[in-house]
């Protein structure tokens, strides 16, 4: 999907020359997502999170200077701990056949297993709004594809 035209007011995070690299900031992520009509909020830890269908997607800045972008999808279905080997097999197959998102299994503190996906990009040198839009779109679209496949797995419990 092509990026929408990205515009902002003179003082907004999207202002300035469109091809100019700028540092990755939470404000820039919010502005690019908002330009597509997506709504995200800050969780209690200050991380950006949004809901797509019944799954949550986090937009995290990692690294010493917050230069790494991680778009992490947590698929809504949960699974019993006994299903972890089958979930590993699913994730291995997914990762073999697709580039994004990287799929993995996470076991919650309550002993329920979930499948997560992540797209990570190193933006140490900066990013244009258009590039960030493409990265975010990739993370959201492929994360939603992963979540849809996880819903179809045997033993999926959807709250």
SULJO-V270046 format. One line per field, one symbol per residue. ss: DSSP state (H for helix, E for strand, C for the rest). A space follows every 50 residues. Layout:
BEGIN
ss = ???
END
This chain:
BEGIN
ss = CCCCCCCCCCCCCCCCCCCCCECCCHHHHHHHHHHCCCCCEECCCCCEEE EECCEEEEEEEECCCCCEEEEEEECCCEECHHHHHHHHHHHHHHHHHCCC CEEEEEECCCCCEEEEEEEEEECCCCECHHHHHHHHHHHHHHHHHHHHHH HCCCCCECC
END
